[in-house]
Amino acid sequence: MKSATFPSLRVDPELRRDAEAVLEEGETLSSFLERSVREQIEQRRLRQAFIARGLASSEAAQRSGEYYDADEVHAELGEMLRAAQARSGDR
């Protein structure tokens, strides 16, 4: 059940026309906006979590003093990819 609203949003008439032009069958401008806001919230949560993991990894590396050379990591990942492709026949 919906119990709150977003504030009114004033936009350029061209933006509104563009949004209305891409609505799918049965979709309203309100449902399009709500879905867009939900997707943007999820994207920002994912980005925040990604940054937090990166910062935690950096702190762990600083504490342990254990670092990996990017070229070596890329080479190892390339080897893993080639091995997986060879196993599946996707050369």
C-alpha positions in Angstrom: 0.0 0.0 0.0 1.4 3.4 -1.0 1.3 5.9 1.8 3.8 8.6 0.8 4.4 10.7 -2.3 7.5 12.3 -3.9 7.5 16.0 -4.3 6.3 17.4 -7.6 9.0 17.5 -10.2 9.2 20.3 -12.8 10.9 19.2 -16.0 11.5 20.6 -19.4 8.6 19.7 -21.7 11.0 17.9 -24.0 12.1 15.6 -21.2 8.5 14.7 -20.4 7.8 14.0 -24.1 10.9 11.8 -24.3 9.8 9.9 -21.2 6.2 9.4 -22.5 7.6 8.3 -25.9 9.3 5.3 -24.3 6.5 4.1 -22.1 5.6 0.5 -22.7 2.1 -0.8 -23.3 0.0 -0.3 -20.1 2.8 1.6 -18.4 2.0 5.0 -16.8 4.4 7.9 -16.4 4.0 7.5 -12.7 5.0 3.8 -12.7 7.9 4.6 -15.0 9.2 7.2 -12.6 8.7 4.9 -9.6 10.6 2.1 -11.3 13.3 4.5 -12.3 13.7 5.7 -8.8 13.8 2.1 -7.4 16.5 1.1 -10.0 18.6 4.2 -9.2 18.4 3.4 -5.4 19.6 -0.1 -6.1 22.4 1.1 -8.3 23.6 3.5 -5.6 23.4 0.8 -3.0 25.5 -1.5 -5.2 28.0 1.3 -5.8 28.3 2.1 -2.1 28.8 -1.6 -1.3 31.5 -1.8 -4.1 33.3 1.2 -2.7 33.1 -0.2 0.9 34.6 -3.5 -0.3 37.4 -1.7 -2.1 38.2 0.4 1.0 38.1 -2.7 3.2 40.4 -4.5 0.8 42.8 -1.6 0.8 42.9 -1.4 4.6 43.5 -5.2 4.8 46.4 -4.9 2.3 47.9 -2.1 4.3 47.6 -4.1 7.5 49.1 -7.2 6.0 51.5 -5.6 3.7 50.4 -8.1 1.0 49.9 -6.5 -2.4 49.5 -8.0 -5.9 50.8 -6.6 -9.1 48.0 -5.8 -11.5 49.9 -7.3 -14.5 50.3 -10.6 -12.7 46.7 -10.7 -11.7 45.6 -10.0 -15.3 47.9 -12.7 -16.6 46.5 -15.2 -14.1 43.0 -14.3 -15.0 43.8 -14.7 -18.6 45.2 -18.1 -18.0 42.0 -19.1 -16.1 39.9 -17.8 -19.0 41.9 -19.7 -21.6 41.7 -22.9 -19.5 37.9 -22.5 -19.1 37.5 -21.9 -22.8 39.6 -25.0 -23.6 37.5 -27.1 -21.3 34.3 -25.9 -22.9 35.6 -25.9 -26.5 34.9 -22.1 -26.9 38.2 -21.2 -28.7 
